Amino acid sequence: MATPVAADEAEDAFVEANIIGIFYHELGHALIDVMQMPVFGQEEDAADVASILLIDQLYEPEFALQMAYDVSDGFWAEAQMNRDTPLPYWDVHGPDEQRFYNTVCLFYGGDPDARDDFAEDMGLPEERAEYCPEEYDLASDSWGTVFEGLGGDGVPMAFRADDPATFTAQLIAAEVEAMNADFLLPTEVVVRAEACGEANAFYDPSDQSITMCEEFEGHLRELYALLNE
């Protein structure tokens, strides 16, 4: 039986939102490096914050809201996929369930009156929701000055791909082009889309590059299927 078009579109939207969210996360690492930002706490947490703030600030409210649903659901699906695996407390990343609630809280805090349904849909406890506007303001004050400084005589990001026709390569190429119209960095950051042998993405400070692994698309489609079982 053929998959309905609407389902295909929803799956593609989920994959796109999460690939963009992951790219923004890695861009957060790049900014911390090339702008020599001090980080008080886990850098992975700071990169997560950068990701959701960029989604909130770069997209029209309706699209940002749908992306926030999809990115949050991505963390939740990761947690469910790994529910039988012991939590790696040694890892630099926080548990996926915590990243889920942090993402929901931060996005909700950016406009609590308009996003009350979002918080309710995602099961954000009132005990946490009460502090989310303050969390957003603090995050926006911290990252906002960084975003505002990306311009002037800076350098645009470069994009390279093993196969420019893939889903990931086309999506990231368009995103890099769009961001270069608004943001310029102190030094060139190269963004690559390539096969890595695993579903991954990472920033390499040794050559100031972001790698988006092609395998992430398939992994995200598995997560979408898990969410819709």
Secondary structure, DSSP 8 states (H G I E B T S, - for coil): ----HHHHHHHHHHHHHHHHHHHHHHHHHHHHHHTT---SS-HHHHHHHHHHHHHHHHS-HHHHHHHHHHHHHHHHHHHHHTTTS---TTSSS--HHHHHHHHHHHHHHTSTTTTHHHHHHTT--HHHHTTHHHHHHHHHHHHHHHHHTS-TT-B--EEEES-TTSHHHHHHHHHHHHHHTT--BSS--EEEEE--SSS-EEEETTTTEEEEETHHHHHHHHHHHHHT-
